Amino acid sequence: MVLNNETMALLGATWIGLLSCMPGGQIPGLTPRVSASMPAGVLGEWNSVPGKCGIPFSEGRLVVQPHQLIFYANKAEILELVEETPRRLRLSLRFEAGGEEPSPPATRQHRYQLSRDLQQLQDISEGEPGLIRWRCPSGRR
């Protein structure tokens, strides 16, 4: 049987959803998984203003691809990804150099929490609730 990308994303999202039913979203004995590729259930477009899905220059837009994140004004390559729990990710990102004056790429740590229903992605990089983005319809990436 051949599985297409949408079927794989659905299977990944279903698996994450089932695992997240455990208390605290953790599974006893689960060791964080280290990778450089985003899980299928997180891929796609997210936006802090759901009505602005599909608008390339929306400030709250985030496009999650397997090996990079595309923000409003820049892109970041995923250097390392740690799945702390099935719904919590810690990323080491290298942001593109930008601006009028050339500068070296910046490397930063980001953390994201996926909601139980897999429809919200919250930035928890600062250790407290941050920007929430909603999943955009699958046809708008």
C-alpha positions as CSV (number, residue, x, y, z in Angstrom):
1,M,0.0,0.0,0.0
2,V,1.3,3.5,-0.9
3,L,0.6,6.3,1.5
4,N,0.5,9.9,0.3
5,N,1.6,13.0,2.3
6,E,-1.9,13.8,3.5
7,T,-2.4,10.2,4.8
8,M,1.0,10.3,6.5
9,A,0.2,13.6,8.1
10,L,-3.2,12.3,9.3
11,L,-1.6,9.2,10.8
12,G,1.1,11.3,12.5
13,A,-1.5,13.7,13.9
14,T,-3.7,10.7,15.1
15,W,-0.7,9.1,16.8
16,I,0.3,12.4,18.5
17,G,-3.3,12.8,19.6
18,L,-3.5,9.3,21.1
19,L,-0.3,9.7,22.9
20,S,-1.2,13.1,24.2
21,C,-4.2,11.6,26.2
22,M,-1.7,10.4,28.8
23,P,-1.6,12.6,32.0
24,G,0.5,15.7,31.3
25,G,1.0,14.6,27.7
26,Q,3.9,12.3,28.8
27,I,4.3,8.6,28.4
28,P,6.0,6.8,31.3
29,G,9.5,5.8,30.2
30,L,9.4,8.0,27.1
31,T,12.9,9.2,26.1
32,P,12.9,12.5,24.2
33,R,13.4,11.9,20.5
34,V,16.1,13.9,18.7
35,S,15.7,14.7,15.0
36,A,16.3,17.4,12.4
37,S,12.9,16.9,10.8
38,M,9.5,18.1,12.0
39,P,6.8,15.5,12.8
40,A,4.1,15.2,10.1
41,G,1.4,16.3,12.5
42,V,2.9,19.8,12.7
43,L,3.6,20.4,9.1
44,G,1.7,23.1,7.2
45,E,0.6,26.7,7.6
46,W,-0.3,28.3,11.0
47,N,-1.4,31.8,11.7
48,S,-2.1,33.9,14.8
49,V,-5.1,35.4,12.9
50,P,-7.0,32.5,11.3
51,G,-8.7,34.8,8.8
52,K,-5.3,35.6,7.3
53,C,-4.4,32.1,6.3
54,G,-2.8,31.9,2.9
55,I,-1.6,35.6,3.0
56,P,2.2,35.4,2.5
57,F,3.0,38.6,4.3
58,S,0.7,38.1,7.4
59,E,2.8,38.9,10.4
60,G,1.4,36.0,12.4
61,R,2.1,33.4,9.7
62,L,4.3,30.4,10.2
63,V,4.8,27.7,7.6
64,V,6.3,24.5,9.1
65,Q,8.2,22.4,6.6
66,P,10.2,19.2,7.3
67,H,13.5,21.0,7.7
68,Q,12.7,24.7,8.0
69,L,10.3,27.2,9.5
70,I,9.2,30.2,7.4
71,F,8.1,33.2,9.4
72,Y,6.8,36.6,8.2
73,A,10.1,38.2,7.6
74,N,12.7,35.3,7.6
75,K,13.4,31.6,7.4
76,A,15.0,29.3,9.9
77,E,16.7,26.0,9.2
78,I,16.1,23.3,11.8
79,L,19.5,22.2,13.1
80,E,18.0,19.9,15.9
81,L,14.6,19.0,17.1
82,V,13.9,17.4,20.4
83,E,10.4,16.0,21.0
84,E,10.2,16.6,24.8
85,T,6.7,15.0,24.8
86,P,4.5,14.0,21.9
87,R,3.1,17.6,21.9
88,R,6.1,19.7,23.0
89,L,9.0,20.4,20.7
90,R,12.4,22.1,21.4
91,L,14.1,23.4,18.3
92,S,17.6,24.7,17.6
93,L,17.1,27.0,14.6
94,R,19.6,28.9,12.4
95,F,17.9,32.0,11.0
96,E,19.0,33.4,7.7
97,A,21.2,36.5,7.7
98,G,19.2,39.4,6.5
99,G,19.0,43.2,6.3
100,E,21.0,45.6,4.3
101,E,24.3,44.9,6.1
102,P,25.5,41.2,5.8
103,S,25.7,39.5,9.1
104,P,26.2,35.8,10.1
105,P,23.2,33.6,10.6
106,A,21.8,33.7,14.1
107,T,21.2,30.4,16.0
108,R,18.4,30.4,18.6
109,Q,16.3,28.0,20.7
110,H,12.5,27.8,20.3
111,R,9.9,25.7,22.1
112,Y,6.4,25.0,20.9
113,Q,3.4,23.3,22.5
114,L,0.8,21.6,20.3
115,S,-2.8,21.7,21.8
116,R,-4.6,18.5,22.6
117,D,-6.9,18.9,19.5
118,L,-3.8,19.6,17.4
119,Q,-5.3,22.8,16.1
120,Q,-3.2,25.4,18.1
121,L,0.6,25.8,18.2
122,Q,1.8,27.9,21.1
123,D,5.3,29.4,21.3
124,I,6.6,28.6,24.8
125,S,10.2,29.7,24.2
126,E,10.3,32.0,27.2
127,G,9.0,29.4,29.6
128,E,5.6,31.0,29.8
129,P,2.6,31.1,27.4
130,G,3.4,33.1,24.3
131,L,2.0,33.6,20.8
132,I,-0.7,31.1,19.7
133,R,-1.1,30.2,16.1
134,W,-4.1,28.2,14.7
135,R,-3.8,25.5,12.0
136,C,-4.8,26.8,8.6
137,P,-7.0,24.7,6.3
138,S,-4.8,22.1,4.5
139,G,-5.3,23.6,1.0
140,R,-3.4,26.8,2.1
141,R,0.3,26.2,2.6
